[in-house]
Amino acid sequence: MKAFLKTLFGDAGTVTVVALVMIAETALTAIGQAGLGAFLIPIAVLAGVARLATR
């Protein structure tokens, strides 16, 4: 079961990156800047992937 959960969710770093990106998306939508998210969210995702790749 542990291997299944690790495959499904990844490790804590992956979950953290996904959560931070989702928080950023929610915050941008809440303040009415969803259009700005089209530029910022891909940068945030790439930064998260780069961080995970170095681990």
C-alpha positions as CSV (number, residue, x, y, z in Angstrom):
1,M,0.0,0.0,0.0
2,K,2.9,2.4,0.8
3,A,4.3,1.9,-2.8
4,F,0.9,2.7,-4.2
5,L,0.5,5.9,-2.3
6,K,4.0,7.0,-3.2
7,T,3.3,6.3,-6.9
8,L,-0.1,8.1,-6.7
9,F,1.0,11.2,-4.8
10,G,4.8,11.3,-5.0
11,D,7.0,12.4,-2.1
12,A,6.5,15.4,0.2
13,G,8.4,17.7,-2.1
14,T,6.1,17.0,-5.0
15,V,3.0,17.5,-2.9
16,T,4.5,20.8,-1.6
17,V,5.2,22.1,-5.1
18,V,1.7,21.2,-6.3
19,A,0.1,22.8,-3.2
20,L,2.1,26.0,-3.6
21,V,1.1,26.3,-7.3
22,M,-2.5,25.7,-6.4
23,I,-2.3,28.4,-3.6
24,A,-0.8,30.9,-6.1
25,E,-3.6,30.1,-8.6
26,T,-6.3,30.5,-6.0
27,A,-4.8,33.8,-4.7
28,L,-4.5,35.3,-8.2
29,T,-8.1,34.3,-8.9
30,A,-9.3,35.7,-5.6
31,I,-7.7,39.1,-6.2
32,G,-9.2,39.3,-9.7
33,Q,-5.9,38.8,-11.5
34,A,-6.6,35.5,-13.3
35,G,-5.2,36.8,-16.5
36,L,-1.8,37.5,-14.9
37,G,-1.8,33.8,-13.9
38,A,-1.4,32.9,-17.5
39,F,2.1,34.3,-17.3
40,L,3.0,33.6,-13.7
41,I,1.8,30.0,-13.1
42,P,3.9,28.4,-15.9
43,I,6.9,30.1,-14.4
44,A,6.0,28.8,-11.0
45,V,5.5,25.3,-12.3
46,L,8.9,25.4,-14.2
47,A,10.6,26.7,-11.0
48,G,9.0,23.8,-9.0
49,V,10.1,21.2,-11.5
50,A,13.6,22.6,-11.6
51,R,13.7,22.4,-7.8
52,L,12.5,18.9,-7.8
53,A,15.0,17.9,-10.5
54,T,18.0,18.9,-8.3
55,R,16.9,16.6,-5.5
